[in-house]
Amino acid sequence: MMRFTLGALSTLIAVGTLAFSYAGDMMFQTRLSPYDFDTTVNYIQYSSTSYGWVSSGVGNVSGGIKRDRPSWEGPRVKNVKYCSSLYSHQVIEVDPRLANLMPCKATVWECGDSVCVTTMRAGVVGVLFGVGDIMKGVTSNVEAFLDWEKYDVDDIPQAATGTRGKSSDNSDVGC
């Protein structure tokens, strides 16, 4: 019995260690951008709006860190936020608390001499909350608008925000 217990315990520890080690790879996907940092940010904003999503802003993560810690020497990092009213509606119909999954975002960051883009695998996360099928659609859209071949970067306006204005109560439209 003792042998079985030790074997089961060691198996649980091994599985737990592997799950912890690979959780990031399962939850997030990182791809290289063929463009410079600012062009990548603009490309994502422009491309997401071409799919009917709303670009709900860009968070300057590294700028905030640098403001609070002037001696910080880390990489540039920005979060490009985007949201789809179609998918938001479907998720909120299941459970309004799941609005916490929105907006989606792509993190653009300097990785050595390159620019990387990291997104969450929405379909995997959605399964945890019972909206896996809906979030698979999100993943499909995100993959499509991160297709670097879709647009000629010379045709993308600088600082393409893609917002759609105000709603009837004068609040921002989007997630």
C-alpha positions as CSV (number, residue, x, y, z in Angstrom):
1,M,0.0,0.0,0.0
2,M,2.8,2.4,0.9
3,R,4.5,1.7,-2.5
4,F,1.2,2.5,-4.3
5,T,0.8,5.7,-2.3
6,L,4.4,6.8,-3.1
7,G,3.9,5.9,-6.7
8,A,0.7,7.9,-7.0
9,L,2.2,10.9,-5.2
10,S,5.2,10.9,-7.4
11,T,3.0,10.7,-10.5
12,L,0.9,13.6,-9.3
13,I,4.0,15.7,-8.7
14,A,5.4,14.9,-12.1
15,V,2.2,15.7,-13.9
16,G,1.8,18.9,-11.9
17,T,5.3,20.0,-12.7
18,L,4.8,19.3,-16.4
19,A,1.5,21.1,-16.4
20,F,3.0,24.1,-14.7
21,S,6.0,24.1,-17.0
22,Y,3.9,24.1,-20.2
23,A,0.9,26.1,-19.1
24,G,2.2,29.2,-20.7
25,D,2.7,27.4,-24.0
26,M,-0.8,26.0,-23.9
27,M,-2.4,29.4,-23.0
28,F,-0.4,31.8,-25.1
29,Q,0.9,31.9,-28.7
30,T,3.8,34.0,-29.7
31,R,4.7,34.9,-33.3
32,L,7.4,37.1,-34.8
33,S,6.3,40.2,-36.6
34,P,8.0,41.0,-39.9
35,Y,7.6,44.8,-39.1
36,D,9.0,47.3,-36.7
37,F,7.4,47.9,-33.3
38,D,5.1,50.8,-34.2
39,T,4.1,49.4,-37.6
40,T,3.1,46.1,-35.9
41,V,0.9,48.0,-33.4
42,N,-0.8,49.9,-36.3
43,Y,-1.2,46.7,-38.4
44,I,-3.0,44.9,-35.6
45,Q,-5.4,47.9,-35.0
46,Y,-6.1,48.2,-38.7
47,S,-6.5,44.6,-39.4
48,S,-8.8,43.8,-36.5
49,T,-11.2,46.6,-37.5
50,S,-11.3,45.2,-41.0
51,Y,-13.0,42.1,-39.5
52,G,-15.6,44.2,-37.8
53,W,-13.9,44.3,-34.4
54,V,-13.4,47.5,-32.5
55,S,-9.9,48.5,-31.5
56,S,-10.5,49.7,-28.0
57,G,-7.1,51.2,-27.3
58,V,-3.4,50.6,-26.8
59,G,-1.9,50.3,-23.4
60,N,1.7,51.4,-23.1
61,V,2.9,48.9,-20.5
62,S,6.6,49.7,-20.7
63,G,5.8,53.5,-20.7
64,G,4.0,53.1,-17.4
65,I,6.8,51.1,-15.9
66,K,9.4,53.7,-17.1
67,R,7.3,56.5,-15.7
68,D,7.2,54.9,-12.2
69,R,10.7,53.5,-12.4
70,P,12.9,55.8,-14.5
71,S,16.0,53.6,-14.3
72,W,14.2,50.6,-15.8
73,E,15.8,49.4,-19.0
74,G,13.3,46.8,-20.2
75,P,11.9,46.2,-23.7
76,R,9.1,48.2,-25.2
77,V,5.7,46.5,-24.5
78,K,2.2,47.6,-25.6
79,N,-1.1,45.8,-25.4
80,V,-3.4,46.3,-28.4
81,K,-7.0,45.8,-27.3
82,Y,-9.8,44.7,-29.7
83,C,-13.3,43.4,-29.2
84,S,-16.1,41.9,-31.3
85,S,-19.7,42.7,-30.4
86,L,-20.8,39.5,-32.1
87,Y,-18.7,37.3,-29.8
88,S,-19.2,39.5,-26.8
89,H,-22.9,39.2,-27.1
90,Q,-22.7,35.4,-27.3
91,V,-20.4,35.2,-24.2
92,I,-22.6,37.5,-22.2
93,E,-25.7,35.5,-23.1
94,V,-24.0,32.5,-21.4
95,D,-22.9,34.5,-18.3
96,P,-22.4,38.3,-17.9
97,R,-19.4,37.7,-15.6
98,L,-17.5,36.3,-18.6
99,A,-17.4,39.9,-20.0
100,N,-14.2,39.8,-18.0
101,L,-12.7,37.9,-20.9
102,M,-13.0,41.0,-23.0
103,P,-11.5,42.9,-24.7
104,C,-9.1,40.5,-26.2
105,K,-5.5,41.8,-26.7
106,A,-2.3,41.2,-28.4
107,T,0.9,42.1,-26.6
108,V,3.5,43.6,-28.9
109,W,7.0,43.4,-27.4
110,E,10.6,43.8,-28.3
111,C,12.2,40.4,-28.2
112,G,15.9,40.9,-28.9
113,D,16.3,42.5,-32.3
114,S,12.8,41.4,-33.3
115,V,9.3,42.3,-32.5
116,C,7.0,39.6,-31.1
117,V,3.2,39.4,-30.7
118,T,1.7,37.3,-28.0
119,T,-2.0,36.4,-27.9
120,M,-4.0,34.2,-25.6
121,R,-5.4,31.0,-27.1
122,A,-9.0,32.1,-26.5
123,G,-10.4,28.7,-27.5
124,V,-8.4,27.0,-24.7
125,V,-9.4,29.5,-22.1
126,G,-13.0,29.5,-23.2
127,V,-13.2,25.7,-22.5
128,L,-12.5,26.5,-18.8
129,F,-15.5,28.7,-18.7
130,G,-18.0,26.7,-20.8
131,V,-17.7,29.0,-23.9
132,G,-15.1,27.1,-25.8
133,D,-17.1,27.0,-29.1
134,I,-17.6,30.7,-29.0
135,M,-14.0,31.4,-28.2
136,K,-12.9,29.1,-31.0
137,G,-14.5,31.7,-33.4
138,V,-12.5,34.4,-31.6
139,T,-9.3,32.4,-32.1
140,S,-10.1,32.0,-35.8
141,N,-10.7,35.7,-36.3
142,V,-7.5,36.7,-34.4
143,E,-5.4,34.2,-36.5
144,A,-6.9,35.8,-39.6
145,F,-6.2,39.4,-38.7
146,L,-2.7,38.5,-37.6
147,D,-1.9,37.3,-41.1
148,W,1.0,39.5,-41.9
149,E,0.5,39.1,-45.7
150,K,-3.1,40.4,-45.7
151,Y,-2.3,44.2,-46.1
152,D,0.4,46.3,-47.6
153,V,1.7,48.3,-44.6
154,D,2.1,51.3,-46.9
155,D,-1.7,51.4,-47.1
156,I,-2.3,51.4,-43.4
157,P,-2.8,54.8,-41.8
158,Q,-0.5,55.7,-39.0
159,A,-2.2,55.3,-35.5
160,A,-5.1,53.4,-37.1
161,T,-7.4,53.4,-34.1
162,G,-10.5,52.0,-35.8
163,T,-12.9,53.0,-33.1
164,R,-16.5,53.5,-34.1
165,G,-17.6,56.6,-32.2
166,K,-20.1,57.0,-29.4
167,S,-23.3,55.2,-28.4
168,S,-26.6,56.9,-27.7
169,D,-25.6,57.5,-24.1
170,N,-22.3,59.1,-25.2
171,S,-20.2,56.3,-23.9
172,D,-17.4,54.7,-26.0
173,V,-18.6,52.0,-28.4
174,G,-16.7,48.7,-27.9
175,C,-15.7,46.4,-25.2
